[in-house]
Amino acid sequence: MTDIVVRSSLLDPAAQPLIDGLVSEYDGRYGAASRPGGARAEIFRYPVSLFSHPLGDFLLLQRDGQTVAGGAFMSHDDETAEMKRIWTHPHLRRQGLARAIVLALEESAARLGYTRSYLSTGFRQPEAVALYLSLGYRPLFDTSADPSLYRSLPFEKHIGERAGQVGTTPIYPPAASFEEATARVTALKTGQEAKIRDRLASHDASAA
């Protein structure tokens, strides 16, 4: 049994198990109607070029030639990389595969000069919350509050040259209702997406 981490892309046929696995996981936990176009639309929300050097990366963990885990990151700014698409085959969990992928992504991001890792997970994914806490990620939400009043649970961790430093991003309070939390997350993601796409456009323009 041999495990290797390889650089890939969402368009690579080898990434199909990850895509299908994430769609099944997200739509199963939250419902296909929980977001426009379901989980598949969210997975392809951003241009695939955001997940490749020099702005990002996309890694697959393969066991004997089969994709069993994977993940990616994209650029928020010069300091922050956002981890995305973290997945492990459901029959192979609790073997440290997700941990290996996150650490490999952190190392890749640090090599590109990022000093802060940011990520978020859904309120119905306690396993992911436990994983990120075990890896030293700092929750940017009140862990004693009902997670549905956040809907999306954000974390941060310093990496690279700032590894070990404690984050200072303020922890924000829960919403008053699930509906308010949904509206807040939608607004946050819309703002983040605009900045991320502007960063990609600026990078493409400078590279032309």
PyMOL commands that set and color helices and strands:
alter all, ss='L'
color gray80, all
select helices_A, chain A and resi 13-30+32-34+38-43+48-51+90-92+97-111+126-134+147-149+160-162+178-207
alter helices_A, ss='H'
color red, helices_A
select strands_A, chain A and resi 3-7+57-63+66-75+80-88+116-122+138-139+152-158
alter strands_A, ss='S'
color yellow, strands_A
deselect
rebuild
show_as cartoon
